[in-house]
Amino acid sequence: MKGAVARLSAGAVAEQRAFRRAIQSMPRPVPWEWARPRLVPLLAGPRFDQPGEAIVRAVAPIGCAIVFGLDLDGATPLVDEMVAERWECSPDQLLHAAMTNLRGRAALVDPAAVTRGTLSGRVIRLLREPPACASSLVLVPDELVRVLGSHDQIIAAPGGATLLSLPVETPPAIVAQIVIDLESQEPYPLMLDPFLMLGGDLVWAGENSPGAPFE
């Protein structure tokens, strides 16, 4: 446990340093033409806005909440409403630009980057990519299928840079145990319900009605 805490603390410190370097490298104020090719959609984790802060949020077609970040080589500062207003961009305009960029980045993810391992006695597959890529693949299902395959599977996103694939027959209690274990290793866990790929179609457990597969 101490080792896990040490890794978690080191990861958080490194991410904070990268964030500070990224902020210092940004032009002030940030022009839209500079920001547009760096804008990416990110799965929204647990976060409450600070006083005077209003992060721009939207709902992805799959049903989960997303935020918008600027991909700055390992750091992704989030876009707030004040900045979006200065750019004269609506959430829909931000979403269009961010999704265009995500598709370009997702197309570069090599399926060979997916690694196999075991957790809780189950064979799993894991993709770890830069923060703006791995978990956001669920927002572009065609690229997700290219990387993870179209077979039936459970997909979870413990953190921004981590995507997990489990056999579809894995019991929900085991899925929860494995995801929580991986979330405990993340500096900023997403704490999202898992996704389910069935017949090549992706759904989010948070959108499922009573009696759906995760219940």
N, C-alpha and C positions, 0 to 999 in steps of 0.2 A: 504493500500500500504506500509506504514512504517513497518507493521508487516511482510509482505512478504520480504521486503528488509533486515530486521533484520535476518529472517530465512535463507535467501540466504547467507548473510555475515557469519553467524555462521557456515553454512554448508561448505563454502569455507575454512574458517579458520580450521575447524576440519579436512577437507580432506588434507590440507597442512601439518598439524601436523602429520597425519597418514602417509603421503608420506615421510616426513623427517625421521620418525621412521623406516619406511620400508627401506629407502636407507641406514640408519646406520646399519641395521641388515644384509645387503647383504655382501657376501664375496667379496673381491677385489683382482684381477679381478674376475668377475662372471664366473665360469666354466659352460660349456654346460650341464654337467650331473646334476648340481644343478638347472640350469634354465629350462631344458626340461620339468620336471613334473609340473612346475609352469606357463608355457607359455600358453596364451590364446589369441584367436582372438577377437578384439574389433571393433565395428562399428566406423568408422572414423568421428569425428566431425570437425568443422571448425578450421583449424590450419595451420599456415605457419611456415616452419622450420626456426629456428634462425641461424645466421651466424655460420658456423662450425658444424651445426647439420643437419643430414639427416635421418629422421625417415623412417624405412622400411614400405612400403605400398604394398598392393596387392588388387586384385579385387575378391570378393567372387562370387561363381557361380550364386547367385541371382542378381549380377550386381553392388552392392554398394561397395565402398572402405572400406578396413579394415586396421587396424594397429595391432601390436602385443604387448601385455603387459605381465609383470610378476605379477601373482596374489599373493600378499603378505599381505593377511588378511586385506583387505580394501583399499589398495593402489596398483596401477598398473602402475609402471614406464614403459615407452615405449622403445622398442628395436630400436636402430638406426643402420645404416649401418656399422659403425665402429665395434660395438659389434658383429653383425652378421658375419662380415668378420673374426673376431677373433675366432668365433665358427666354421668357415668354413661352414656356412649354407646359402643356397640360399633361396629366398622367398618361393619357393615351399616346401623346407624342413621344414621351419618354419611353413608354413600353415599346413602341414601334422601333425606335432607334436602338434600344437595348437588346431587343430580340434579334435584330439584324446582326448586331455585333456578336451576340452569343452564338448564333449559327456559324459564323465564321470561325470562332474559337473552338466550338464543339467539333467542327469538321477536322480539326487538327489532332483530336484525341485518338491515340492509337489503341485499338483493342488489346494489343500486347501489353499495355500498361496495367491491365486487370490481373491481379495476383490471386492465387488460391491459398487457403489456409483452413484451420479448424478453430472453432470456439464452441464451448459447451458441448463438445462431441459432435458438432455439425460441420459439414464441409461448407465453407462460405467463399465468396469471391469479393474482392475489395478493390476499389479504384480510388487512388489518392492523387489529386491534381492540384494546381494552384487554386487559391481561394475562389476565384471567379468562375471556375469550370465544373468540377466534379458534381456537386449537388445540383447545380442548375441544369444538368442534362435532363432532369425530369421535365423541364419546361420545353424540351425539343424531343418528343418521343421518337421520331425517326432516327435521330442521332443516338439516342439511348439504345434503341434496338440494334443499331450497327455496332455499338461498343459492347453491350451485354448480351445480345441475342434476343430473339423474339419468343423463346420458350417461356412457359408459365413460370413465374418467379415472384418472390417478395423482394421489394427494393426499399431500402431505408437510407436516410441521409442524417447520420449522427452529427455531422458538422459541415461547414461550408465546403471544405476540400475533401470530403469523404463520402463515398457512395458504396453501399453494401448490397449484395445480392444473396438471397437465401433460397433454398428449394421451396417450392410452393406448399409442400406438405408439412413444413416446419410448424409445430404447434405454436399458437399465439404467445403462450407463456415463455417459450424458449426464444422466440423472436424478441420479446420485450427484454429478456435477460441479456441477450447478446447486444442489442442496441444500447441499453443502459450502460453496459460495460464499455462500449466504444465511446458513448457520450461522456463518460467520466474521464476520458483521455483527451477530450477536446477543450481548448481554452474557452470557446464560446459555443456550447452545444445548441443545436437547433430545436431539439425536443419536439419533433414533428411525428404525427402518425405516419406509419409506413405507407408505401405505394404498392399496388398489385398489378402485375402484368399478366393478363389472361388472353390467350388467342392473339397476341400481338398488340392488344389494346391496354393502355395504362390508365388506372384509376387511383384516386387517393382515398385512403381509409377514412379520412376526415369528412368525406362527402358521401360515404356509404349510408344507406338506410338500414333500419333494424333488420337483422338476419343476414347481413352481408358477410363476406368471407372472414373478416377479422374479428367478428364478434362470437 
